Amino acid sequence: MERYGVGVSAICPGAIDTPITGRTRFVGMAPGVDGDLRERVGRAVERRGLPPEKVARAVLRAVRRDTPVAYVAAEARLGRALSRVSPTANRAIGRIGRIAGDRLLANAGSRQS
């Protein structure tokens, strides 16, 4: 793309505090369970998510500097660093996250039963 004067930047923002979680649909869940999960995810994003304006500034900076990959949030930078230092540890953390998510879904489902 460079020969055409087009730059490409991949943005790794992490969590962004937007209302998108309020409209998220969790497929394959029992009716009513997705509402509880949506609320939990929404609260987590409110606590940890970056303001959209901060992400927008990072995007503009990456485009202006023609940065190939821009890591915005701390967890994005940490994940990248960990994947470079220890891909095995990075995968293990991913598995732990998946297991925690599975437990959250199971607990939400058992409350609805």
C-alpha positions in Angstrom: 0.0 0.0 0.0 3.0 2.3 0.6 3.6 2.7 -3.1 0.1 4.2 -3.4 0.6 6.5 -0.5 -1.6 4.6 1.8 -0.5 3.9 5.4 -2.0 1.1 7.5 -2.1 1.1 11.3 -3.6 -1.7 13.4 -5.1 -0.3 16.6 -5.2 -2.5 19.7 -7.3 -0.3 22.1 -8.2 -2.7 24.9 -11.5 -2.0 26.6 -13.3 1.2 25.5 -15.9 2.7 27.7 -18.8 3.0 25.3 -22.5 2.0 25.5 -21.9 -1.0 23.1 -22.1 -3.5 26.0 -25.6 -2.4 26.6 -26.6 -3.7 23.2 -24.4 -6.8 23.2 -26.2 -10.1 22.5 -24.7 -13.3 23.9 -25.6 -16.1 21.6 -26.5 -19.5 22.9 -27.6 -18.4 26.4 -30.9 -19.1 28.1 -33.4 -16.2 28.0 -32.7 -13.7 30.7 -29.1 -14.8 31.4 -27.7 -12.5 28.8 -29.1 -9.5 30.6 -27.2 -10.3 33.8 -24.0 -11.0 31.9 -24.5 -7.8 29.9 -24.7 -5.8 33.2 -21.6 -7.4 34.6 -19.6 -6.8 31.4 -20.9 -3.2 31.3 -19.7 -2.6 34.9 -16.3 -4.0 34.1 -15.9 -1.9 31.0 -17.0 1.2 33.0 -14.4 0.5 35.6 -11.5 -0.4 33.3 -12.4 1.0 29.8 -10.7 4.0 28.3 -12.7 7.0 27.3 -13.3 7.0 23.5 -11.6 10.4 23.2 -8.3 8.9 24.5 -8.5 6.1 22.0 -9.3 8.6 19.2 -6.2 10.6 20.0 -4.1 7.4 19.9 -5.6 6.5 16.5 -4.8 10.0 15.1 -1.3 9.8 16.5 -0.7 6.4 14.9 -2.0 7.6 11.6 0.1 10.7 11.6 3.2 8.8 12.6 2.4 5.9 10.2 2.7 3.5 13.2 2.2 -0.1 12.0 0.6 -1.3 15.4 -0.6 1.0 18.2 -1.3 -0.4 21.6 -3.5 2.0 23.5 -4.4 0.5 26.9 -2.0 -0.9 29.4 -3.5 -4.4 29.0 -2.9 -4.3 25.3 0.8 -3.3 25.8 1.2 -5.9 28.6 -0.4 -8.6 26.4 2.0 -7.8 23.5 5.0 -7.7 25.8 4.0 -11.0 27.4 3.4 -12.7 24.0 7.0 -11.6 23.0 8.6 -12.7 26.2 6.6 -15.9 26.9 4.0 -17.0 24.4 3.3 -20.0 26.6 2.5 -17.8 29.6 0.3 -15.6 27.4 -1.7 -18.7 26.2 -2.0 -19.8 29.8 -3.5 -16.5 30.8 -5.9 -16.7 27.9 -7.0 -20.1 29.1 -7.5 -18.8 32.6 -9.6 -16.0 31.2 -11.7 -18.4 29.1 -12.3 -20.7 32.2 -13.3 -17.7 34.3 -15.7 -16.7 31.5 -17.2 -20.2 31.3 -17.7 -20.1 35.1 -19.4 -16.8 34.9 -21.8 -18.1 32.2 -22.4 -21.3 34.2 -23.2 -19.2 37.4 -25.5 -16.9 35.5 -27.3 -19.8 34.0 -27.8 -21.6 37.3 -29.3 -18.4 38.8 -31.9 -18.4 36.0 -32.9 -22.0 36.5 
